[in-house]
Amino acid sequence: MNGSTERKPWAHLYDRRWRRRRAEQLRLHPLCAYCERSRGIVVAATVADHITPHRGDLALFAGPLQSLCDACHNGAKQELEATGHLRGCDVQGNPLDPNHPWNREPSR
């Protein structure tokens, strides 16, 4: 969950079954997917993250997970959900995320 003290209406979904699923995800994929993919570094994952935000939808809640570190879950993932792309650029200043607006074809 997001660390917020407010109780979400779907908090009940995070039960014993979820804790087992979370533990299995982190056992099978112990490294942060974002750190590996976007920064090329190895960081231990601590969060089993729903790739698609579920907001209480049971079908999405049962959907695929990815392992993330706290920093990526509470930073990069939140930014991706809010903006649709990740921050970061290469040495030439080009955005790393192919979904960044600068990487899109101009409208004609």
C-alpha positions, -999 to +999 in steps of 0.1 A: +000+000+000+011+036-003+022+042+033-006+067+038-024+066+071-058+070+054-077+038+050-087+030+015-120+013+008-101-017-006-078-021+024-096-054+032-081-070+001-047-069+018-053-100+038-034-132+046-038-144+009-023-111-003+006-114+022+014-149+008+012-136-028+034-107-019+060-130-003+060-153-033+065-123-057+094-110-037+109-145-034+107-151-072+117-115-082+139-101-054+152-070-073+135-037-081+123-038-117+125-001-122+160+003-108+172-026-130+154-014-162+158+023-160+189+029-140+209-003-146+215-008-109+207-037-085+185-028-056+165-052-033+128-050-038+105-045-008+071-040-025+050-063-046+033-037-068+002-041-089+014-031-124-020-017-132-035+003-103-065-017-091-084+009-070-105-019-056-112-037-089-109-074-080-099-084-115-070-058-115-061-067-079-055-103-091-035-091-121+002-092-126+027-078-100+062-064-102+088-061-075+099-025-066+120-009-039+102+016-016+118+046-034+105+035-069+071+025-056+066+058-038+083+080-064+088+068-099+056+046-100+035+074-086+049+098-112+043+073-140+007+070-129+002+108-127+021+118-159+022+087-181+060+087-183+091+084-162+117+111-156+153+107-167+175+114-197+206+101-213+239+120-216+227+139-246+196+150-227+171+128-245+144+113-224+149+076-215+112+068-214+098+061-249+065+073-236+079+108-228+061+135-248+094+145-265+096+111-280+062+113-297+056+123-333+045+159-336+008+164-344+001+173-380 
